[in-house]
Amino acid sequence: MVTAKPGWIGGLAEWTEGDTAYLSVAFTWKLNDAYQRAVYYRALGYKVRAGGPGIFTRKHFLADVAEIGGDVPDAVSRHNPAATIASRGCPVGCWFCIVPKMEGKEFTLLPEFPVRPILCDNNLSGLPADYQNFIIERYLGEGVPLLDANSGFEPRTFDEDCFVRWSRINKGPWRFAYDDHHERCYVERVMRMLRDVSPRRKRVYVLIGNEPVAACMERIKEVIAWGGEPHVQPYMKLNALERTPFPRFDWNKQLLRDVARWANSPQIWRKTSFDRYRRSVKTAERYDEQQGLFL
Ligand code: SF4
């Protein structure tokens, strides 16, 4: 039986097949590293092919050292051998998300997907119900545990049927996003549905910096009030070459980082409100690449 390991490679996967070196770039802030690796492989005599979400908004960045694009099946397994994808695309169309731009606003189903413990589909609850059931039956049929529905569920479409359906196999956290105030009633409904699930197993990803400070802080407080633990993600531009938050409205970079550190540490927000929280120079900020969070 395959088991999930903490095996994410960190956003830049590379491998060779025959005379070709492949670079799969998950984040734009890995592009400079990818460029150096492309130069290295070319010096060794390889042809270089590069792709992935990190390339999409800056297609010309590697154009002089690599052939860009084209489909490489199962590239996600090069980022984590326990990961798989059963569909691409997402019809929701959030303005800050690269998925609809890159993979389309209609789902592409991949029924031949290899069954592995980490499932990285963009929006499992938005998939047609019969395809959700198909995925679940494949996990049950192959005896593979679903240890992490990595990109999670979308609150608008996560209803009781969906909860019951995925409860059959989901051994990991229930992941959701609370991206803006329009989602309030949906997220609250989901949190009511999950009231008997432990706080650690309901992860609500709260995007901050995409609305004014007061509106973002309100969403964080609501998640806590509804019995969850917020996982705060500062807004970043889709083409950012550095892993730094991008402030809009009345935010600044430091405030984005401070709120993220406060909200992503239950031992801090349980003891101290943000108004009373003082960033300590002794506690170095840490970025968790797997979760995409500043801690
Ligand atoms: S629901 Fe999720 S995957 Fe779909 S567009 Fe919005 S952020 Fe992207």
Boltz pocket constraint, residues with backbone or C-beta under 6 A from the ligand:
constraints:
  - pocket:
      binder: B
      contacts: [[A, 89], [A, 90], [A, 91], [A, 92], [A, 93], [A, 94], [A, 97], [A, 98], [A, 99], [A, 100], [A, 122], [A, 123], [A, 154]]
      max_distance: 6.0
